[in-house]
């Protein structure tokens, strides 16, 4: 009897292994969804579409970007958490939905760690302090002087309450002692359109969606949250150069799947996404919009996610930041 039980157990393991190998060999056999928790036109959307296009070409299957915007990416994250763990629904995870919001929102409908399988880290894009040209400040010192002389007059846009742009604005306010008014939007695209139109005064958005407007003069860049200046914006100083030390808010991106997604599928996606980021044309397109690329294994990405969750928890507590 003991022998039969052991044999049955061994057969079950072998059957499962072969089944998983079979899944990996045939995957993907139909169209995939890549959820983006923000509207079209924002940094997350731009990065996602570049990677989705390359995967579609390789797989011979559509990788459709699905914008599920709202609540700073949390609506999209919740949709992924409740999806079937079969590899056909994945998400471009974001610092907002998996590190910042969990520390600001009392009851999220998902657990930022337990409900997801880390697949592949993509990289981060810096925040850029961008002004509408009507704001009469040519550098950070002039801006701080202007804002202190006009408390509550000037506004900054964000992609929503609890977003990295919101957190950046609050950190800027605390570090400089100015009084600026937060105007939350449902995503970067809407906020940037209003900024270019002069409806709001400034924002602290990610580099991809503001870069074209900075280059053509429709916006003015005063600071960027990278350790060194970037070649794409050589005239924009870092926040550290401008004396704002401690401005360490970065928008990272990483592909995730629902928890319990077969490891073979996770590893295939990890391998293919990392390979896509090595392709010269893909790498060029991502780096042109300021994406700082880095490869990770799923395990490394999971460790990174837990560290980011703890980092922003401390930052939110130390700065006493609360949602409006």
C-alpha positions as CSV (number, residue, x, y, z in Angstrom):
1,X,0.0,0.0,0.0
2,X,2.8,2.4,0.9
3,X,4.5,1.6,-2.4
4,X,1.3,2.3,-4.3
5,X,0.8,5.6,-2.5
6,X,4.4,6.7,-3.3
7,X,4.0,5.6,-6.9
8,X,0.7,7.5,-7.2
9,X,2.4,10.6,-5.8
10,X,5.3,10.3,-8.2
11,X,3.0,9.9,-11.1
12,X,1.0,13.0,-10.1
13,X,4.2,15.1,-9.9
14,X,5.4,13.8,-13.3
15,X,2.0,14.4,-14.9
16,X,1.9,18.0,-13.5
17,X,5.4,18.7,-14.8
18,X,4.6,17.4,-18.3
19,X,1.4,19.4,-18.3
20,X,3.2,22.6,-17.4
21,X,5.9,22.0,-20.0
22,X,3.1,21.5,-22.5
23,X,1.4,24.8,-21.5
24,X,4.7,26.6,-21.9
25,X,5.3,25.1,-25.3
26,X,1.9,26.1,-26.7
27,X,1.7,29.5,-25.0
28,X,0.5,31.9,-26.2
29,X,-2.1,30.4,-28.5
30,X,-4.5,33.3,-28.5
31,X,-4.5,37.1,-28.0
32,X,-3.3,38.5,-24.7
33,X,-4.3,41.5,-22.7
34,X,-1.7,43.9,-21.2
35,X,-3.6,46.1,-18.7
36,X,-2.5,49.6,-18.2
37,X,-4.0,51.4,-15.2
38,X,-3.9,54.8,-16.8
39,X,-5.4,56.5,-19.9
40,X,-3.6,56.6,-23.2
41,X,-0.8,59.1,-23.6
42,X,0.8,58.7,-20.2
43,X,4.3,57.2,-19.5
44,X,2.9,53.8,-18.5
45,X,0.9,53.6,-21.7
46,X,3.8,54.7,-23.9
47,X,6.2,52.1,-22.4
48,X,3.6,49.3,-22.5
49,X,2.8,49.8,-26.2
50,X,6.5,49.6,-27.2
51,X,6.9,46.3,-25.5
52,X,3.5,44.9,-26.5
53,X,4.2,45.6,-30.1
54,X,7.4,43.5,-30.1
55,X,5.8,40.6,-28.2
56,X,2.9,40.6,-30.7
57,X,5.4,40.3,-33.6
58,X,7.3,37.4,-31.9
59,X,4.2,35.5,-30.7
60,X,2.1,35.9,-33.9
61,X,-0.7,36.8,-31.4
62,X,-2.1,40.2,-30.6
63,X,-0.9,41.7,-27.3
64,X,-3.6,44.2,-26.8
65,X,-3.0,47.2,-24.4
66,X,-6.2,47.7,-22.4
67,X,-6.4,51.0,-20.5
68,X,-8.3,50.4,-17.2
69,X,-7.7,53.9,-15.8
70,X,-8.6,55.3,-12.4
71,X,-7.5,55.4,-8.8
72,X,-3.9,55.9,-9.8
73,X,-3.6,52.5,-11.4
74,X,-5.5,50.6,-8.6
75,X,-8.5,49.8,-10.8
76,X,-6.3,48.1,-13.3
77,X,-4.4,46.3,-10.6
78,X,-7.6,45.0,-9.1
79,X,-8.8,43.8,-12.5
80,X,-5.5,41.8,-12.9
81,X,-5.8,40.3,-9.4
82,X,-9.2,39.0,-10.3
83,X,-8.2,37.6,-13.7
84,X,-7.5,33.9,-14.6
85,X,-3.9,33.0,-13.8
86,X,-3.3,31.6,-17.3
87,X,-0.9,34.2,-18.7
88,X,-3.4,35.7,-21.1
89,X,-4.0,38.8,-18.9
90,X,-0.9,40.6,-17.6
91,X,-0.3,44.2,-16.4
92,X,2.3,46.9,-16.6
93,X,2.5,47.4,-12.8
94,X,3.5,50.8,-11.5
95,X,4.9,52.4,-8.3
96,X,1.6,54.0,-7.8
97,X,-0.5,50.9,-7.6
98,X,2.0,48.6,-5.9
99,X,4.0,50.9,-3.6
100,X,2.4,54.3,-3.0
101,X,-1.4,53.7,-3.0
102,X,-1.1,50.7,-0.6
103,X,0.5,53.1,1.9
104,X,-2.1,55.9,1.4
105,X,-5.4,54.0,0.9
106,X,-6.8,52.2,3.9
107,X,-8.8,49.5,2.1
108,X,-7.4,48.5,-1.3
109,X,-9.4,45.7,-3.0
110,X,-6.1,43.7,-3.5
111,X,-2.9,42.9,-1.7
112,X,0.0,44.5,-3.6
113,X,2.3,41.5,-3.0
114,X,0.1,38.3,-2.4
115,X,-2.3,38.8,-5.3
116,X,0.4,39.1,-8.0
117,X,3.2,37.1,-9.6
118,X,6.2,39.4,-10.5
119,X,7.2,38.7,-14.1
120,X,9.7,41.3,-15.3
121,X,11.0,44.6,-14.1
122,X,11.3,47.1,-17.0
123,X,12.8,50.2,-15.5
124,X,12.0,53.6,-14.2
125,X,11.4,57.0,-15.6
126,X,12.2,60.2,-13.7
127,X,9.8,62.9,-12.7
128,X,10.2,66.3,-14.3
129,X,9.0,69.5,-12.8
130,X,7.4,71.2,-15.9
131,X,5.9,74.7,-16.0
132,X,3.5,76.3,-18.4
133,X,5.5,79.2,-20.1
134,X,3.1,81.7,-18.5
135,X,4.6,81.1,-15.1
136,X,7.3,83.7,-14.8
137,X,10.2,81.6,-13.4
138,X,13.3,80.5,-15.3
139,X,14.9,78.4,-12.6
140,X,14.1,76.7,-9.3
141,X,15.1,79.6,-7.1
142,X,12.9,82.0,-9.1
143,X,10.0,79.6,-8.9
144,X,10.3,79.1,-5.1
145,X,10.4,82.9,-4.6
146,X,7.4,83.3,-6.9
147,X,5.3,80.7,-5.1
148,X,6.2,82.0,-1.6
149,X,5.0,85.5,-2.8
150,X,1.7,84.1,-4.1
151,X,0.5,81.4,-1.7
152,X,-2.3,79.2,-3.1
153,X,-2.3,81.0,-6.5
154,X,-0.4,78.3,-8.6
155,X,-1.6,74.8,-9.2
156,X,0.0,71.5,-10.0
157,X,-1.6,68.6,-11.9
158,X,-1.2,64.9,-11.1
159,X,-2.6,61.6,-12.4
160,X,-4.7,61.3,-9.3
161,X,-4.7,61.3,-5.5
162,X,-2.0,59.1,-4.2
163,X,0.0,59.0,-7.5
164,X,3.7,59.5,-7.6
165,X,3.1,63.0,-9.2
166,X,0.9,63.8,-6.2
167,X,3.6,62.6,-3.8
168,X,6.2,64.5,-5.7
169,X,4.2,67.8,-5.4
170,X,3.7,67.2,-1.7
171,X,7.5,66.5,-1.2
172,X,8.3,69.7,-3.2
173,X,5.9,71.7,-1.0
174,X,7.4,70.3,2.2
175,X,11.0,70.7,1.0
176,X,10.5,74.4,-0.1
177,X,7.8,75.6,2.2
178,X,5.6,76.8,-0.6
179,X,1.8,76.6,-0.9
180,X,0.6,75.1,-4.2
181,X,-2.8,73.6,-5.0
182,X,-3.1,70.0,-6.1
183,X,-5.4,69.3,-9.1
184,X,-5.9,65.5,-9.5
185,X,-6.8,64.0,-12.9
186,X,-7.6,60.4,-14.0
187,X,-4.3,60.1,-15.7
188,X,-1.2,61.9,-17.0
189,X,-2.6,62.5,-20.5
190,X,-5.5,64.6,-19.3
191,X,-3.3,66.6,-16.8
192,X,-0.7,67.3,-19.4
193,X,-3.3,68.5,-21.9
194,X,-4.5,71.0,-19.4
195,X,-0.9,72.0,-18.5
196,X,-0.1,72.7,-22.1
197,X,-3.3,74.7,-22.4
198,X,-2.4,76.7,-19.3
199,X,-5.3,75.5,-17.2
200,X,-2.9,74.4,-14.5
201,X,0.5,75.9,-13.7
202,X,2.9,73.0,-13.4
203,X,3.3,69.2,-12.9
204,X,5.8,66.7,-11.6
205,X,5.0,64.1,-14.3
206,X,7.1,61.3,-15.8
207,X,9.4,62.1,-18.6
208,X,7.8,60.2,-21.6
209,X,4.6,62.3,-21.9
210,X,6.2,65.7,-21.2
211,X,9.4,65.3,-23.3
212,X,7.9,66.4,-26.6
213,X,6.4,69.5,-25.0
214,X,9.6,70.4,-23.3
215,X,11.6,70.0,-26.5
216,X,9.2,72.2,-28.6
217,X,9.0,74.9,-25.9
218,X,5.3,74.4,-24.9
219,X,6.5,73.6,-21.4
220,X,9.6,74.6,-19.4
221,X,11.6,72.0,-17.4
222,X,13.1,73.1,-14.1
223,X,14.2,69.9,-12.4
224,X,14.5,66.1,-12.9
225,X,14.6,63.3,-10.4
226,X,17.7,61.5,-11.6
227,X,21.2,61.4,-9.9
228,X,22.7,63.0,-13.1
229,X,21.3,65.0,-15.9
230,X,20.0,63.0,-18.9
231,X,21.1,63.4,-22.5
232,X,17.5,63.8,-23.6
233,X,17.2,67.0,-21.5
234,X,20.7,68.2,-21.0
235,X,19.6,71.7,-19.9
236,X,17.3,70.5,-17.1
237,X,19.2,70.3,-13.8
238,X,18.6,67.5,-11.2
239,X,16.6,68.4,-8.1
240,X,19.8,67.7,-6.1
241,X,21.7,70.4,-8.2
242,X,19.0,72.8,-7.3
243,X,19.4,72.1,-3.6
244,X,16.4,69.8,-3.1
245,X,18.1,66.8,-1.6
246,X,15.9,63.9,-0.6
247,X,13.6,64.2,-3.6
248,X,13.7,60.5,-4.3
249,X,10.5,59.6,-6.0
250,X,10.7,57.4,-9.1
251,X,8.1,55.9,-11.4
252,X,9.0,52.3,-12.0
253,X,7.3,49.9,-14.3
254,X,7.2,46.1,-14.3
255,X,5.1,43.4,-15.8
256,X,2.9,41.3,-13.5
257,X,0.5,38.4,-13.7
258,X,-2.1,37.1,-11.4
259,X,-0.9,35.1,-8.5
260,X,-0.8,31.3,-9.2
261,X,0.2,31.9,-12.9
262,X,2.3,28.8,-13.8
263,X,6.0,29.4,-13.3
264,X,6.8,28.2,-16.8
265,X,4.6,31.0,-18.3
266,X,6.1,33.5,-15.9
267,X,9.7,32.5,-17.0
268,X,8.8,32.6,-20.7
269,X,7.4,36.1,-20.3
270,X,10.4,37.2,-18.3
271,X,12.8,35.8,-20.9
272,X,10.9,37.4,-23.8
273,X,10.4,40.8,-22.1
274,X,14.1,41.0,-21.2
275,X,15.0,40.0,-24.7
276,X,12.7,42.7,-26.1
277,X,14.4,45.3,-24.0
278,X,17.8,44.3,-25.5
279,X,16.5,44.8,-29.1
280,X,18.3,47.9,-30.4
281,X,15.2,49.6,-31.8
282,X,13.1,48.8,-28.7
283,X,15.8,50.0,-26.3
284,X,16.3,53.2,-28.3
285,X,12.5,54.0,-28.3
286,X,12.3,53.4,-24.5
287,X,15.5,55.3,-23.7
288,X,14.5,58.2,-25.9
289,X,11.6,58.9,-23.5
290,X,13.9,58.6,-20.5
291,X,13.3,55.0,-19.4
292,X,16.2,53.8,-17.3
293,X,16.1,50.1,-18.2
294,X,17.2,47.2,-16.0
295,X,16.7,43.4,-16.2
296,X,15.6,41.4,-13.2
297,X,14.5,37.8,-12.6
298,X,11.0,37.3,-11.2
299,X,12.5,36.7,-7.8
300,X,14.6,39.9,-7.9
301,X,11.5,41.9,-9.1
302,X,9.5,40.5,-6.1
303,X,12.2,41.5,-3.7
304,X,12.3,45.0,-5.3
305,X,8.5,45.3,-5.0
306,X,8.6,44.5,-1.2
307,X,11.4,47.0,-0.7
308,X,9.6,49.8,-2.6
309,X,6.4,49.1,-0.5
310,X,8.4,49.6,2.7
311,X,10.3,52.6,1.3
312,X,7.1,54.6,0.5
313,X,5.5,53.5,3.7
314,X,8.3,55.2,5.6
315,X,8.3,58.3,3.3
316,X,4.5,58.8,3.6
317,X,4.7,58.4,7.4
318,X,7.8,60.7,7.8
319,X,6.2,63.4,5.6
320,X,2.8,62.9,7.2
321,X,1.2,62.9,3.8
322,X,-2.6,62.2,3.6
323,X,-5.0,61.9,0.7
324,X,-7.3,64.8,0.1
